[in-house]
Amino acid sequence: FVTSGIRLGTAALTTRGFGIAECQRVAGLIADRLEAIDDEAVAAQILGAVAELTAAHPLYEGYLE
């Protein structure tokens, strides 16, 4: 039995209300980081994109209201 790669679940994404477009964006961000693992400018851009995605889809929106 040989494994390779990583497995990412989508439960956390769908809990936040991410759709297909957002999931594709997350996959692209992961690929971008892996392709430029030592590039801190890319890391900063990705952090900004993640902040935008999470702000647009807050965790437990309306739960505490």
MODA-V806783 format. One line per field, one symbol per residue. ss: DSSP state (~ for helix, > for strand, _ for the rest). A space follows every 50 residues. Layout:
# MODA-V806783
ss=???
This chain:
# MODA-V806783
ss=__________~~~~~____~~~~~~~~~~~~~~~~____~~~~~~~~~~~ ~~~~~~_________
